[in-house]
Amino acid sequence: MRRRVPAPPEKALFLVGALFSKEDIYLKALRQLEDCFGEMLMESPARQWDFSEHYKEELGEPIFRRFIFFRELIEQDRLAAAKIKACEIENSLSVNGKRTINLDPGYLTAAKLVLASTKDYSHRIYLTDGIFAEVTLSYSKDKVRYVPFPHTYRDYYDDRYLLLFSIARALFFYLSRG
């Protein structure tokens, strides 16, 4: 019988999804993110986000979405610490106890896109320090793209974002080959 030995997982492409209504707040958050996580590799264009009413009272409107991808590949077990840091950045930019930006860190591998959350739910796995993780997208070789799950946030179904994540996947392969 062959002895099994656990091996570390592959490194991952670190990303942050941002929801905001004011570009100057986004730019302040971006500077703080780069101070913490290093140089940005790619940034999506700002797109108006109208998938829910949930954030309008807190963030203002109209709400925009951007995704930021970082050059340095990370160990997958850094996700919880990254979410805690993102919460600190959100808090530093809050006004009168309300967030002005929502930052959702995650990572992308060849097989999946994983997001961190402070909220538990049936499809989320506890990591540490009050942080949970969920596989939001899975790569389908048949469809040659990432595909969502029933629990996936609706904006991650958008073909423009799915194309963006495919581009990010190609960059991940490039970076992971050194």
N, CA, C and O atoms as a DFTB+ gen file, in Angstrom:
712 C
 N C O
     1  1       0.841      -1.181       0.000
     2  2       0.000       0.000       0.000
     3  2       0.893       1.253       0.000
     4  3       1.828       1.371       0.791
     5  1       0.579       2.160      -0.892
     6  2       1.347       3.385      -1.009
     7  2       0.919       4.378       0.066
     8  3      -0.271       4.612       0.274
     9  1       1.885       4.946       0.730
    10  2       1.600       5.908       1.790
    11  2       1.250       7.270       1.184
    12  3       1.964       7.775       0.317
    13  1       0.161       7.847       1.642
    14  2      -0.245       9.173       1.162
    15  2       0.347      10.239       2.061
    16  3       0.334      10.120       3.286
    17  1       0.858      11.268       1.442
    18  2       1.434      12.383       2.172
    19  2       0.758      13.657       1.659
    20  3       0.786      13.936       0.461
    21  1       0.155      14.423       2.562
    22  2      -0.479      15.674       2.107
    23  2       0.542      16.604       1.475
    24  3       1.685      16.696       1.924
    25  1       0.122      17.273       0.453
    26  2       0.990      18.228      -0.243
    27  2       0.342      19.607      -0.187
    28  3      -0.883      19.718      -0.152
    29  1       1.147      20.641      -0.178
    30  2       0.554      21.982      -0.166
    31  2      -0.180      22.256      -1.472
    32  3       0.215      21.752      -2.523
    33  1      -1.245      23.052      -1.414
    34  2      -1.963      23.387      -2.653
    35  2      -1.151      24.368      -3.497
    36  3      -0.222      25.017      -3.015
    37  1      -1.530      24.453      -4.756
    38  2      -0.886      25.422      -5.631
    39  2      -1.169      26.828      -5.124
    40  3      -2.166      27.066      -4.442
    41  1      -0.291      27.746      -5.463
    42  2      -0.562      29.145      -5.148
    43  2      -1.715      29.623      -6.017
    44  3      -2.086      28.972      -6.994
    45  1      -2.277      30.773      -5.645
    46  2      -3.470      31.272      -6.320
    47  2      -3.303      32.743      -6.689
    48  3      -2.475      33.454      -6.121
    49  1      -4.101      33.175      -7.644
    50  2      -4.134      34.579      -8.054
    51  2      -5.083      35.321      -7.113
    52  3      -6.280      35.034      -7.070
    53  1      -4.546      36.263      -6.373
    54  2      -5.338      37.019      -5.403
    55  2      -6.143      38.094      -6.115
    56  3      -5.648      38.758      -7.025
    57  1      -7.395      38.257      -5.689
    58  2      -8.273      39.263      -6.287
    59  2      -9.142      39.903      -5.224
    60  3      -9.337      39.343      -4.146
    61  1      -9.656      41.070      -5.532
    62  2     -10.611      41.760      -4.668
    63  2     -11.716      42.315      -5.556
    64  3     -11.452      43.002      -6.543
    65  1     -12.955      42.007      -5.191
    66  2     -14.113      42.622      -5.827
    67  2     -14.519      43.827      -4.998
    68  3     -14.669      43.716      -3.781
    69  1     -14.697      44.961      -5.627
    70  2     -15.047      46.195      -4.919
    71  2     -16.391      46.723      -5.406
    72  3     -16.655      46.781      -6.607
    73  1     -17.231      47.104      -4.452
    74  2     -18.479      47.819      -4.729
    75  2     -18.365      49.190      -4.080
    76  3     -17.980      49.306      -2.916
    77  1     -18.704      50.236      -4.845
    78  2     -18.532      51.601      -4.351
    79  2     -19.411      52.539      -5.171
    80  3     -19.883      52.180      -6.250
    81  1     -19.624      53.739      -4.652
    82  2     -20.356      54.737      -5.433
    83  2     -19.488      55.950      -5.754
    84  3     -19.826      56.734      -6.640
    85  1     -18.380      56.109      -5.045
    86  2     -17.506      57.262      -5.280
    87  2     -16.114      56.793      -5.694
    88  3     -15.467      56.022      -4.986
    89  1     -15.666      57.273      -6.853
    90  2     -14.377      56.858      -7.403
    91  2     -13.221      57.220      -6.478
    92  3     -12.263      56.453      -6.373
    93  1     -13.286      58.378      -5.799
    94  2     -12.184      58.756      -4.912
    95  2     -12.045      57.785      -3.746
    96  3     -10.927      57.522      -3.302
    97  1     -13.137      57.254      -3.246
    98  2     -13.091      56.245      -2.183
    99  2     -12.448      54.971      -2.727
   100  3     -11.612      54.356      -2.066
   101  1     -12.844      54.584      -3.927
   102  2     -12.245      53.404      -4.550
   103  2     -10.731      53.571      -4.675
   104  3      -9.982      52.646      -4.361
   105  1     -10.277      54.728      -5.124
   106  2      -8.840      54.961      -5.307
   107  2      -8.090      54.927      -3.977
   108  3      -6.966      54.428      -3.915
   109  1      -8.697      55.450      -2.916
   110  2      -8.082      55.365      -1.581
   111  2      -7.969      53.906      -1.147
   112  3      -6.938      53.486      -0.622
   113  1      -9.023      53.145      -1.367
   114  2      -8.998      51.721      -1.007
   115  2      -7.954      50.983      -1.835
   116  3      -7.231      50.136      -1.310
   117  1      -7.872      51.298      -3.115
   118  2      -6.902      50.642      -3.993
   119  2      -5.477      50.884      -3.499
   120  3      -4.667      49.957      -3.484
   121  1      -5.162      52.113      -3.097
   122  2      -3.818      52.404      -2.568
   123  2      -3.536      51.550      -1.329
   124  3      -2.443      51.004      -1.181
   125  1      -4.517      51.440      -0.453
   126  2      -4.327      50.636       0.758
   127  2      -4.185      49.150       0.414
   128  3      -3.375      48.444       1.015
   129  1      -4.972      48.684      -0.552
   130  2      -4.862      47.289      -0.977
   131  2      -3.477      46.999      -1.551
   132  3      -2.882      45.965      -1.250
   133  1      -2.968      47.911      -2.375
   134  2      -1.645      47.705      -2.953
   135  2      -0.557      47.764      -1.876
   136  3       0.442      47.051      -1.971
   137  1      -0.739      48.602      -0.862
   138  2       0.212      48.636       0.249
   139  2       0.251      47.287       0.971
   140  3       1.307      46.857       1.435
   141  1      -0.893      46.630       1.064
   142  2      -0.992      45.351       1.783
   143  2      -0.633      44.148       0.917
   144  3       0.028      43.220       1.383
   145  1      -1.067      44.164      -0.338
   146  2      -1.005      42.956      -1.165
   147  2      -0.096      43.072      -2.386
   148  3       0.025      42.128      -3.167
   149  1       0.531      44.215      -2.545
   150  2       1.470      44.371      -3.643
   151  2       0.838      44.970      -4.890
   152  3      -0.303      45.433      -4.888
   153  1       1.620      44.941      -5.939
   154  2       1.260      45.598      -7.188
   155  2       0.047      44.961      -7.867
   156  3      -0.101      43.740      -7.913
   157  1      -0.804      45.830      -8.386
   158  2      -1.959      45.369      -9.151
   159  2      -1.477      44.824     -10.498
   160  3      -0.598      45.399     -11.140
   161  1      -2.059      43.728     -10.901
   162  2      -1.758      43.114     -12.191
   163  2      -2.759      43.569     -13.249
   164  3      -2.387      43.886     -14.379
   165  1      -4.035      43.595     -12.864
   166  2      -5.106      43.919     -13.808
   167  2      -6.286      44.464     -13.016
   168  3      -6.536      44.067     -11.878
   169  1      -7.000      45.379     -13.648
   170  2      -8.179      45.997     -13.033
   171  2      -9.287      46.021     -14.074
   172  3      -9.066      46.402     -15.223
   173  1     -10.473      45.615     -13.664
   174  2     -11.602      45.660     -14.597
   175  2     -12.115      47.093     -14.702
   176  3     -11.886      47.904     -13.805
   177  1     -12.801      47.402     -15.786
   178  2     -13.456      48.713     -15.860
   179  2     -14.570      48.795     -14.814
   180  3     -15.120      47.773     -14.402
   181  1     -14.892      50.000     -14.395
   182  2     -16.022      50.194     -13.479
   183  2     -17.308      49.951     -14.258
   184  3     -17.527      50.545     -15.314
   185  1     -18.147      49.082     -13.733
   186  2     -19.446      48.807     -14.353
   187  2     -20.530      49.079     -13.322
   188  3     -20.396      48.740     -12.146
   189  1     -21.596      49.692     -13.788
   190  2     -22.697      49.943     -12.863
   191  2     -23.238      48.613     -12.349
   192  3     -23.420      47.662     -13.110
   193  1     -23.489      48.567     -11.046
   194  2     -23.912      47.344     -10.365
   195  2     -25.355      47.532      -9.905
   196  3     -25.639      48.365      -9.044
   197  1     -26.258      46.754     -10.486
   198  2     -27.676      46.890     -10.136
   199  2     -28.314      45.527      -9.884
   200  3     -29.463      45.287     -10.253
   201  1     -27.556      44.648      -9.256
   202  2     -28.030      43.289      -9.024
   203  2     -28.829      43.159      -7.735
   204  3     -29.459      42.129      -7.498
   205  1     -28.809      44.197      -6.897
   206  2     -29.504      44.145      -5.617
   207  2     -29.674      45.559      -5.085
   208  3     -28.941      46.472      -5.466
   209  1     -30.644      45.729      -4.206
   210  2     -30.843      47.002      -3.511
   211  2     -30.061      47.028      -2.198
   212  3     -30.013      48.056      -1.523
   213  1     -29.456      45.910      -1.841
   214  2     -28.882      45.686      -0.516
   215  2     -27.893      46.767      -0.065
   216  3     -27.932      47.175       1.096
   217  1     -27.029      47.231      -0.931
   218  2     -25.955      48.139      -0.524
   219  2     -26.263      49.617      -0.740
   220  3     -25.468      50.468      -0.342
   221  1     -27.393      49.943      -1.357
   222  2     -27.661      51.335      -1.745
   223  2     -27.689      52.291      -0.559
   224  3     -27.116      53.378      -0.632
   225  1     -28.341      51.905       0.522
   226  2     -28.425      52.809       1.686
   227  2     -27.048      53.051       2.292
   228  3     -26.737      54.158       2.733
   229  1     -26.235      52.013       2.309
   230  2     -24.926      52.129       2.935
   231  2     -23.899      52.810       2.027
   232  3     -23.189      53.712       2.469
   233  1     -23.816      52.389       0.771
   234  2     -22.779      52.875      -0.133
   235  2     -23.196      54.098      -0.939
   236  3     -22.340      54.800      -1.477
   237  1     -24.489      54.362      -1.029
   238  2     -24.974      55.408      -1.921
   239  2     -25.253      54.833      -3.292
   240  3     -25.154      53.623      -3.496
   241  1     -25.599      55.692      -4.227
   242  2     -25.864      55.220      -5.587
   243  2     -25.522      56.284      -6.605
   244  3     -25.506      57.470      -6.276
   245  1     -25.250      55.889      -7.824
   246  2     -25.225      54.525      -8.320
   247  2     -24.018      53.767      -7.772
   248  3     -23.009      54.368      -7.404
   249  1     -24.136      52.458      -7.722
   250  2     -23.061      51.596      -7.251
   251  2     -22.324      51.035      -8.462
   252  3     -22.929      50.670      -9.470
   253  1     -21.003      50.976      -8.333
   254  2     -20.157      50.435      -9.383
   255  2     -19.378      49.235      -8.853
   256  3     -19.130      49.125      -7.653
   257  1     -19.000      48.347      -9.749
   258  2     -18.213      47.152      -9.425
   259  2     -16.907      47.196     -10.206
   260  3     -16.886      47.520     -11.394
   261  1     -15.838      46.868      -9.530
   262  2     -14.531      46.658     -10.161
   263  2     -13.914      45.411      -9.544
   264  3     -14.155      45.097      -8.379
   265  1     -13.124      44.713     -10.328
   266  2     -12.315      43.617      -9.821
   267  2     -10.849      43.999      -9.991
   268  3     -10.447      44.544     -11.019
   269  1     -10.064      43.704      -8.966
   270  2      -8.640      43.990      -8.964
   271  2      -7.914      42.657      -8.796
   272  3      -8.242      41.871      -7.907
   273  1      -6.942      42.415      -9.645
   274  2      -6.128      41.207      -9.568
   275  2      -4.694      41.635      -9.264
   276  3      -4.208      42.627      -9.808
   277  1      -4.020      40.883      -8.392
   278  2      -2.696      41.264      -7.924
   279  2      -1.623      40.351      -8.509
   280  3      -1.851      39.166      -8.753
   281  1      -0.445      40.939      -8.728
   282  2       0.655      40.258      -9.410
   283  2       1.207      39.076      -8.611
   284  3       1.497      38.025      -9.181
   285  1       1.351      39.242      -7.306
   286  2       1.968      38.187      -6.498
   287  2       0.966      37.066      -6.213
   288  3      -0.111      37.304      -5.666
   289  1       1.336      35.851      -6.590
   290  2       0.493      34.698      -6.264
   291  2       0.573      34.460      -4.762
   292  3       1.619      34.678      -4.149
   293  1      -0.533      34.013      -4.168
   294  2      -0.586      33.840      -2.716
   295  2      -0.813      32.373      -2.357
   296  3      -1.290      31.575      -3.164
   297  1      -0.456      32.055      -1.130
   298  2      -0.839      30.773      -0.552
   299  2      -2.336      30.838      -0.283
   300  3      -2.832      31.860       0.192
   301  1      -3.051      29.782      -0.572
   302  2      -4.503      29.797      -0.406
   303  2      -4.932      30.018       1.041
   304  3      -6.018      30.541       1.292
   305  1      -4.093      29.625       1.991
   306  2      -4.477      29.790       3.394
   307  2      -4.331      31.226       3.902
   308  3      -4.557      31.487       5.084
   309  1      -3.961      32.145       3.035
   310  2      -3.909      33.571       3.405
   311  2      -5.255      34.268       3.236
   312  3      -5.375      35.453       3.547
   313  1      -6.259      33.559       2.754
   314  2      -7.540      34.200       2.444
   315  2      -8.204      34.825       3.668
   316  3      -8.706      35.945       3.584
   317  1      -8.217      34.134       4.787
   318  2      -8.867      34.679       5.987
   319  2      -8.190      35.977       6.429
   320  3      -8.867      36.958       6.736
   321  1      -6.872      35.982       6.462
   322  2      -6.140      37.193       6.851
   323  2      -6.415      38.336       5.868
   324  3      -6.502      39.496       6.269
   325  1      -6.548      38.003       4.588
   326  2      -6.844      39.025       3.574
   327  2      -8.230      39.628       3.805
   328  3      -8.410      40.835       3.645
   329  1      -9.204      38.807       4.175
   330  2     -10.550      39.322       4.442
   331  2     -10.540      40.231       5.664
   332  3     -11.198      41.271       5.672
   333  1      -9.800      39.844       6.687
   334  2      -9.703      40.691       7.880
   335  2      -9.089      42.037       7.517
   336  3      -9.560      43.076       7.979
   337  1      -8.048      42.029       6.698
   338  2      -7.421      43.279       6.259
   339  2      -8.392      44.104       5.417
   340  3      -8.440      45.326       5.555
   341  1      -9.157      43.459       4.554
   342  2     -10.149      44.175       3.741
   343  2     -11.190      44.837       4.636
   344  3     -11.603      45.965       4.369
   345  1     -11.615      44.158       5.686
   346  2     -12.573      44.743       6.643
   347  2     -11.961      45.968       7.325
   348  3     -12.652      46.963       7.544
   349  1     -10.674      45.901       7.661
   350  2      -9.991      47.050       8.264
   351  2      -9.972      48.237       7.306
   352  3     -10.178      49.377       7.723
   353  1      -9.728      47.975       6.037
   354  2      -9.726      49.052       5.038
   355  2     -11.131      49.635       4.910
   356  3     -11.291      50.855       4.885
   357  1     -12.153      48.777       4.827
   358  2     -13.539      49.268       4.778
   359  2     -13.824      50.166       5.978
   360  3     -14.395      51.246       5.826
   361  1     -13.431      49.722       7.167
   362  2     -13.681      50.494       8.386
   363  2     -12.946      51.823       8.374
   364  3     -13.476      52.828       8.848
   365  1     -11.726      51.842       7.835
   366  2     -10.948      53.090       7.803
   367  2     -11.580      54.128       6.874
   368  3     -11.346      55.327       7.030
   369  1     -12.378      53.669       5.912
   370  2     -13.022      54.574       4.956
   371  2     -14.509      54.805       5.270
   372  3     -15.206      55.483       4.516
   373  1     -14.983      54.245       6.373
   374  2     -16.389      54.403       6.769
   375  2     -16.673      55.836       7.207
   376  3     -15.789      56.544       7.688
   377  1     -17.918      56.243       7.030
   378  2     -18.363      57.569       7.448
   379  2     -19.620      57.382       8.291
   380  3     -20.595      56.776       7.847
   381  1     -19.585      57.905       9.498
   382  2     -20.724      57.794      10.426
   383  2     -21.174      56.346      10.599
   384  3     -22.371      56.061      10.642
   385  1     -20.224      55.449      10.696
   386  2     -20.535      54.039      10.925
   387  2     -21.019      53.284       9.709
   388  3     -21.382      52.113       9.825
   389  1     -21.039      53.920       8.534
   390  2     -21.472      53.249       7.304
   391  2     -20.285      53.071       6.369
   392  3     -19.467      53.975       6.197
   393  1     -20.208      51.890       5.771
   394  2     -19.160      51.663       4.790
   395  2     -19.382      52.533       3.561
   396  3     -20.516      52.829       3.186
   397  1     -18.294      52.931       2.954
   398  2     -18.359      53.655       1.681
   399  2     -17.868      52.764       0.544
   400  3     -17.954      53.125      -0.630
   401  1     -17.352      51.593       0.915
   402  2     -16.869      50.626      -0.063
   403  2     -17.019      49.232       0.535
   404  3     -16.864      49.039       1.741
   405  1     -17.321      48.276      -0.317
   406  2     -17.388      46.874       0.077
   407  2     -16.275      46.141      -0.665
   408  3     -16.202      46.179      -1.893
   409  1     -15.411      45.475       0.097
   410  2     -14.271      44.776      -0.485
   411  2     -14.387      43.289      -0.203
   412  3     -14.448      42.868       0.952
   413  1     -14.418      42.503      -1.260
   414  2     -14.542      41.049      -1.134
   415  2     -13.308      40.375      -1.725
   416  3     -13.213      40.201      -2.940
   417  1     -12.357      39.995      -0.861
   418  2     -11.179      39.303      -1.379
   419  2     -11.483      37.857      -1.722
   420  3     -12.409      37.243      -1.192
   421  1     -10.678      37.342      -2.619
   422  2     -10.807      35.953      -3.018
   423  2      -9.567      35.528      -3.769
   424  3      -8.589      36.271      -3.854
   425  1      -9.617      34.346      -4.302
   426  2      -8.526      33.884      -5.136
   427  2      -9.055      33.024      -6.266
   428  3     -10.149      32.463      -6.208
   429  1      -8.234      32.946      -7.287
   430  2      -8.574      32.198      -8.481
   431  2      -7.471      31.173      -8.726
   432  3      -6.284      31.486      -8.643
   433  1      -7.881      29.949      -9.028
   434  2      -6.950      28.908      -9.466
   435  2      -7.443      28.398     -10.815
   436  3      -8.449      28.874     -11.341
   437  1      -6.734      27.438     -11.359
   438  2      -7.167      26.860     -12.624
   439  2      -8.546      26.229     -12.501
   440  3      -9.281      26.156     -13.486
   441  1      -8.908      25.773     -11.307
   442  2     -10.148      25.026     -11.118
   443  2     -11.303      25.827     -10.549
   444  3     -12.457      25.433     -10.719
   445  1     -11.027      26.953      -9.870
   446  2     -12.120      27.609      -9.147
   447  2     -11.801      29.053      -8.792
   448  3     -10.651      29.492      -8.836
   449  1     -12.867      29.782      -8.435
   450  2     -12.765      31.102      -7.842
   451  2     -13.404      31.009      -6.463
   452  3     -14.555      30.590      -6.334
   453  1     -12.657      31.400      -5.433
   454  2     -13.100      31.306      -4.051
   455  2     -13.184      32.710      -3.475
   456  3     -12.275      33.518      -3.668
   457  1     -14.281      33.007      -2.761
   458  2     -14.444      34.290      -2.090
   459  2     -14.493      34.089      -0.581
   460  3     -14.940      33.051      -0.094
   461  1     -14.027      35.099       0.153
   462  2     -14.097      35.099       1.612
   463  2     -15.326      35.878       2.052
   464  3     -15.780      36.788       1.360
   465  1     -15.858      35.508       3.214
   466  2     -17.034      36.174       3.759
   467  2     -16.972      36.156       5.282
   468  3     -16.352      35.279       5.883
   469  1     -17.623      37.137       5.891
   470  2     -17.775      37.120       7.347
   471  2     -19.089      36.458       7.740
   472  3     -19.390      36.316       8.926
   473  1     -19.865      36.055       6.749
   474  2     -21.182      35.463       7.019
   475  2     -21.186      33.959       6.719
   476  3     -20.717      33.514       5.672
   477  1     -21.720      33.205       7.656
   478  2     -21.856      31.765       7.475
   479  2     -23.111      31.462       6.666
   480  3     -24.089      32.209       6.708
   481  1     -23.070      30.379       5.946
   482  2     -24.250      29.868       5.256
   483  2     -23.971      28.412       4.904
   484  3     -22.848      27.936       5.072
   485  1     -24.974      27.714       4.423
   486  2     -24.854      26.267       4.222
   487  2     -23.758      25.870       3.241
   488  3     -23.209      24.773       3.349
   489  1     -23.435      26.725       2.302
   490  2     -22.439      26.392       1.284
   491  2     -21.056      26.969       1.590
   492  3     -20.162      26.918       0.746
   493  1     -20.880      27.512       2.785
   494  2     -19.597      28.113       3.161
   495  2     -18.880      27.260       4.201
   496  3     -19.501      26.611       5.043
   497  1     -17.578      27.282       4.114
   498  2     -16.722      26.523       5.016
   499  2     -15.997      27.502       5.930
   500  3     -15.457      28.510       5.475
   501  1     -15.991      27.191       7.228
   502  2     -15.292      28.040       8.183
   503  2     -13.788      27.897       8.017
   504  3     -13.264      26.788       7.907
   505  1     -13.091      29.047       8.000
   506  2     -11.631      29.040       7.914
   507  2     -11.023      29.282       9.299
   508  3     -10.484      28.369       9.924
   509  1     -11.121      30.532       9.761
   510  2     -10.594      30.919      11.066
   511  2     -11.005      32.355      11.354
   512  3     -11.374      33.096      10.443
   513  1     -10.941      32.744      12.613
   514  2     -11.142      34.137      13.025
   515  2     -12.433      34.759      12.482
   516  3     -12.450      35.940      12.137
   517  1     -13.507      33.976      12.405
   518  2     -14.789      34.493      11.938
   519  2     -14.906      34.630      10.432
   520  3     -15.813      35.307       9.947
   521  1     -14.020      34.008       9.686
   522  2     -14.015      34.114       8.224
   523  2     -14.383      32.769       7.604
   524  3     -13.915      31.712       8.030
   525  1     -15.235      32.846       6.588
   526  2     -15.708      31.679       5.845
   527  2     -15.252      31.803       4.394
   528  3     -14.902      32.889       3.933
   529  1     -15.260      30.684       3.684
   530  2     -14.910      30.683       2.262
   531  2     -15.985      29.949       1.483
   532  3     -16.591      28.997       1.974
   533  1     -16.209      30.407       0.268
   534  2     -17.129      29.698      -0.621
   535  2     -16.529      29.605      -2.015
   536  3     -15.925      30.552      -2.519
   537  1     -16.712      28.442      -2.621
   538  2     -16.353      28.308      -4.024
   539  2     -17.492      28.959      -4.801
   540  3     -18.629      28.488      -4.771
   541  1     -17.174      30.043      -5.492
   542  2     -18.175      30.843      -6.194
   543  2     -18.325      30.420      -7.651
   544  3     -19.429      30.407      -8.195
   545  1     -17.210      30.076      -8.272
   546  2     -17.208      29.616      -9.659
   547  2     -16.321      28.382      -9.770
   548  3     -15.352      28.234      -9.026
   549  1     -16.656      27.515     -10.687
   550  2     -15.874      26.316     -10.965
   551  2     -15.525      26.315     -12.446
   552  3     -16.360      26.658     -13.283
   553  1     -14.289      25.930     -12.774
   554  2     -13.907      25.922     -14.184
   555  2     -14.448      24.672     -14.862
   556  3     -14.250      23.559     -14.376
   557  1     -15.127      24.859     -15.980
   558  2     -15.675      23.760     -16.771
   559  2     -14.838      23.589     -18.035
   560  3     -14.786      24.483     -18.880
   561  1     -14.190      22.449     -18.157
   562  2     -13.413      22.181     -19.376
   563  2     -14.329      22.053     -20.587
   564  3     -13.948      22.421     -21.699
   565  1     -15.541      21.530     -20.373
   566  2     -16.495      21.395     -21.478
   567  2     -16.913      22.751     -22.028
   568  3     -17.008      22.936     -23.241
   569  1     -17.164      23.702     -21.127
   570  2     -17.614      25.031     -21.557
   571  2     -16.450      25.985     -21.779
   572  3     -16.632      27.084     -22.303
   573  1     -15.265      25.568     -21.383
   574  2     -14.044      26.354     -21.507
   575  2     -14.219      27.729     -20.840
   576  3     -13.887      28.766     -21.414
   577  1     -14.746      27.700     -19.626
   578  2     -14.919      28.917     -18.838
   579  2     -15.357      28.544     -17.437
   580  3     -15.706      27.397     -17.158
   581  1     -15.331      29.530     -16.567
   582  2     -15.853      29.323     -15.223
   583  2     -17.374      29.322     -15.287
   584  3     -17.972      30.011     -16.113
   585  1     -17.992      28.543     -14.408
   586  2     -19.458      28.485     -14.343
   587  2     -19.898      28.681     -12.895
   588  3     -19.209      28.251     -11.970
   589  1     -21.040      29.327     -12.701
   590  2     -21.545      29.583     -11.349
   591  2     -22.307      28.383     -10.780
   592  3     -22.660      27.440     -11.488
   593  1     -22.540      28.463      -9.492
   594  2     -23.369      27.502      -8.768
   595  2     -24.711      28.161      -8.446
   596  3     -24.845      29.374      -8.606
   597  1     -25.697      27.401      -8.002
   598  2     -26.978      28.022      -7.625
   599  2     -26.841      29.101      -6.547
   600  3     -27.624      30.050      -6.535
   601  1     -25.864      28.976      -5.639
   602  2     -25.686      29.953      -4.564
   603  2     -24.845      31.161      -4.977
   604  3     -24.714      32.111      -4.205
   605  1     -24.284      31.140      -6.160
   606  2     -23.370      32.195      -6.606
   607  2     -24.112      33.525      -6.741
   608  3     -25.238      33.576      -7.236
   609  1     -23.452      34.609      -6.288
   610  2     -24.032      35.945      -6.440
   611  2     -24.347      36.203      -7.912
   612  3     -23.578      35.816      -8.792
   613  1     -25.476      36.853      -8.178
   614  2     -25.984      37.027      -9.542
   615  2     -25.015      37.743     -10.473
   616  3     -24.970      37.430     -11.663
   617  1     -24.233      38.704      -9.959
   618  2     -23.330      39.405     -10.874
   619  2     -22.213      38.498     -11.385
   620  3     -21.612      38.784     -12.421
   621  1     -21.932      37.424     -10.679
   622  2     -20.907      36.485     -11.139
   623  2     -21.438      35.579     -12.262
   624  3     -20.689      34.764     -12.801
   625  1     -22.684      35.714     -12.606
   626  2     -23.263      35.029     -13.769
   627  2     -23.044      35.845     -15.050
   628  3     -23.170      35.312     -16.152
   629  1     -22.724      37.111     -14.908
   630  2     -22.596      38.033     -16.035
   631  2     -21.472      37.574     -16.968
   632  3     -20.350      37.333     -16.522
   633  1     -21.775      37.454     -18.254
   634  2     -20.793      36.978     -19.232
   635  2     -19.545      37.863     -19.288
   636  3     -18.449      37.364     -19.542
   637  1     -19.699      39.169     -19.054
   638  2     -18.527      40.059     -19.066
   639  2     -17.562      39.689     -17.940
   640  3     -16.345      39.703     -18.127
   641  1     -18.113      39.360     -16.775
   642  2     -17.248      38.970     -15.657
   643  2     -16.666      37.582     -15.877
   644  3     -15.508      37.333     -15.543
   645  1     -17.456      36.685     -16.434
   646  2     -16.936      35.347     -16.715
   647  2     -15.780      35.418     -17.718
   648  3     -14.810      34.670     -17.598
   649  1     -15.879      36.314     -18.703
   650  2     -14.778      36.528     -19.632
   651  2     -13.567      37.109     -18.899
   652  3     -12.436      36.678     -19.126
   653  1     -13.801      38.076     -18.030
   654  2     -12.720      38.667     -17.232
   655  2     -11.989      37.592     -16.428
   656  3     -10.759      37.585     -16.380
   657  1     -12.735      36.688     -15.801
   658  2     -12.104      35.642     -15.002
   659  2     -11.333      34.658     -15.886
   660  3     -10.336      34.085     -15.445
   661  1     -11.776      34.458     -17.112
   662  2     -11.018      33.618     -18.045
   663  2      -9.689      34.279     -18.419
   664  3      -8.665      33.606     -18.533
   665  1      -9.714      35.581     -18.605
   666  2      -8.470      36.322     -18.871
   667  2      -7.553      36.214     -17.655
   668  3      -6.353      35.979     -17.794
   669  1      -8.123      36.385     -16.469
   670  2      -7.337      36.267     -15.243
   671  2      -6.753      34.865     -15.104
   672  3      -5.638      34.704     -14.607
   673  1      -7.497      33.850     -15.538
   674  2      -7.000      32.470     -15.478
   675  2      -5.761      32.317     -16.367
   676  3      -4.792      31.663     -15.981
   677  1      -5.799      32.917     -17.543
   678  2      -4.630      32.866     -18.438
   679  2      -3.436      33.572     -17.783
   680  3      -2.309      33.086     -17.874
   681  1      -3.672      34.704     -17.130
   682  2      -2.603      35.402     -16.414
   683  2      -2.077      34.558     -15.262
   684  3      -0.874      34.539     -15.001
   685  1      -2.974      33.860     -14.573
   686  2      -2.572      32.953     -13.497
   687  2      -1.610      31.901     -14.033
   688  3      -0.572      31.646     -13.423
   689  1      -1.941      31.287     -15.165
   690  2      -1.051      30.278     -15.741
   691  2       0.309      30.889     -16.090
   692  3       1.352      30.283     -15.847
   693  1       0.284      32.065     -16.646
   694  2       1.525      32.741     -16.998
   695  2       2.383      32.978     -15.757
   696  3       3.575      32.671     -15.757
   697  1       1.779      33.522     -14.699
   698  2       2.521      33.818     -13.471
   699  2       2.986      32.553     -12.748
   700  3       4.068      32.533     -12.163
   701  1       2.179      31.512     -12.788
   702  2       2.521      30.306     -12.041
   703  2       3.663      29.532     -12.694
   704  3       4.278      28.673     -12.061
   705  1       3.942      29.831     -13.943
   706  2       5.052      29.165     -14.628
   707  2       6.383      29.909     -14.403
   708  3       7.444      29.497     -14.872
   709  1       6.273      31.021     -13.664
   710  2       7.488      31.752     -13.273
   711  2       8.060      32.524     -14.383
   712  3       9.081      33.190     -14.210
